[in-house]
Amino acid sequence: MSSSAETTPLRLDCARWLLPVSGAAIEDGALVSRDGEVVALGRRQDMLREFSGEVHDHEVHDHDDAAILPGLVNCHAHLELSPLR
């Protein structure tokens, strides 16, 4: 019996720029994910070649001139307002 990870299709998001958490920016980059988890990232042509048997046209999302970057978290606090809770 196959696991859900094997049956869930891969998603490939492509953009002009891919900005990983660590490492240099990747021009013409692609991020491969399954169920919201990153499987791989790199240059678009490399990811399309590496995952050609698993990624189909309807699972490729081209974001044109955009940049894909990690989510940003606003973790500031207003300590002076803490007693008002």
N, C-alpha and C positions, 0 to 999 in steps of 0.2 A: 504494500500500500504506500502511495507516495505522500509526502508531507505537504502541507498547505503552501510552504515556501516554494516547492517545486511546481505546484499548479498555478500559483499566482504569477501573472505575466510580469515581465520586466518593463519598466518605464524608462525611456531615455529623454532627458531634457537637455536641449542644446541651446547655446547662446554665444554671442560674440565674445563674452568674457566669462570665465569661471574663476571665482576667487575662493580657493580652499582655505580652511582654518590655518593650516601651516603649509608653507611652500609658496612658490611664485605663482602669479596669476597665469592662467592658461587661456591664450587667445584661441577662438573657435573651439571652445570646450564643450564637454558633454558630461552629464551626471547620470549614472545608471542606478536605479533604485527598484526595490521590491517591497511592497507593503510599507512605504514611507521610510525605509532604511536604505542608506547608501550602500551599494554593492561595489561600485567602482567609479572613478572619475579620471578624465584625461582629455586628450584631443578628440574632437568629434570623429574624425576618420578612424582613429585607433579603436574607439569604443564601438563604432558601427561594425568594424571588421571583427573585433573580439567577440561580440555578442550577436553576430548576424543570424545565427540559428535560433536565438531566443527572443529577439526584438523584431516586431512586425511594424509595418508603416503606421498603423493606427495607434501604436504605442510610442511613437516618436513625436515629441512636442518641441517645435522650433520657436524660440523666443526672440528671434532676429537679433537686433542690436542691443539687447538687454545684457545685464550682468547677473549671474547666479551667485549668491553669497549666503553664508550661514545666517540663520535667524538672529536678529538682534534683540536683546533683552534689556528692558528699562528697569534696572534694579536700584533706583535711588529711593530714598526715604525722607520723610519730613518728620524728624524726631520731635520738633516743637509741637506737633499736632498729636503725638501719641497719648497724652493725658485726656484728650477729648473723646476717646473711644468709650 
